[in-house]
């Protein structure tokens, strides 16, 4: 099957998926209060009809019933909390009368929360005298370590692209590091046109373990500007892992961007962004500086349901690779979501496909795989990529939970590339986390991966890793 035919089929499937996202009505059993028409009515009916039910559902989260804003994202990633389902939409408390309140969705506050970020429900808050402004300082001290059976070089992530093949195999290694430690702050101020919010978060995983900015952005009236998770990704569908890189083929790149988001209806939000165009290319000296002439354009549609959410994301890239700005077109699509099977079980998934999008894929990013030099035609061709993962999460008790995640990445190899070129990798991880007390968590994980090259030579790797969190 030709490359052009594959591209046409891929684009056709993408268009059909968009229509299916809005036309297919899924009836699912709510895991708390039964079948309801949409997720916005769930919160309203709970908080209006039975205030005692609220107390039985929400543990240790008094802020959800106070006048301060809180996030369903903290519910999503905190197994101590029991609520309908998680999403990245902020909540606000609205007065119904003097004795009763209910919580409704606040469409003005949209934040992507990833399990590797600092916890959304922790911090020290300082509020101005008039109550119009506040600042919250957050931190997460983290010590991680790993015993690697096959000699992978990186101590913080298990990247299947780096698995040694053939005679490249090395001996076992042990690592420990505190450089994943997070620190930052969030601040907001009320204005006549709505709140202004800013956020900064950093760690120490820059070059030579130097200070590195993870997130730095501001938001106002549905517009966000700064550095944070790409609109092409879906952090809500990524499971907890000890490994910093996360599941194989997960889309979890942070980019510098300007984005705008808007509610299409009660359950569907549309977002579009203009993102910094960085080309993932190992360029020879003769190529010169690869400056880009057009930003990456990403968009997504996210639909909330009683059982979780489903999201379709797309990205379009101009891949300039020469000083005269000659280049190629890159594009990709991501289908992702989260399904709440029961109060203690869930399934998360991502499926991604595209051309020239390696920069955004966790298992291959940073290895120059956006494009490859074609010596026959003397051009650089975008490289196709297909992959995804499925993760099963389970809460063993109020404080102990696990995720089990298989995944794969496939990159068809052009005929002109050498025999040792990466072609395929598989991945599996299983972990367990224990919330010892509020603010203290420990985790352990087993990771297994394999790599296959163009010539079908194969290498495998496996690792035992652990992490300690001290959140404040």
Buried (B, 14 or more C-beta within 10 A) or exposed (E): EEEEEBBEEBEEEBEEBEEEBBEEEEEEBBBBBEEBEEBBEBBBBBBEEEBEBBEEBBEEBEBBBEEBBBBBBBBBBBBBBBBBBBBBBBBBBEEEEEEEBBBEBBBBBBBBBBBBBBBBBBBEEEEEEEEEBBBBBBBBBBBBBBEBBBBBEBBBBBBBBBBBBEEEEEEEBEBEBBBBBBBBBBBBBBEEEEBBBBBBBBBBBEEEEEEEBBBBBBBBEBEBBBBBBBBBBBBBBBBBBBBBBBBBBBBBBBBBBBBBBEBEEBBBBEBBBBBEBBBBBEBEEEBEEBEBEBBBBBBBBBBBBBBBBBBBBBBBBBBBBBEEEEBBEBBBBBBBBBBBBEEBEBBBBBBBBBBBBBBBBBBBBEBBBBBBBBEEEEBBBBBBBBBBBBBBBBBEEEBEBBBBBBBBBBBEBBEEBEEEBBBBBBBBBBBBBBBEEBEEBBBBBBBBBBBBBBBEBEBBBBBBBBBBBEBB
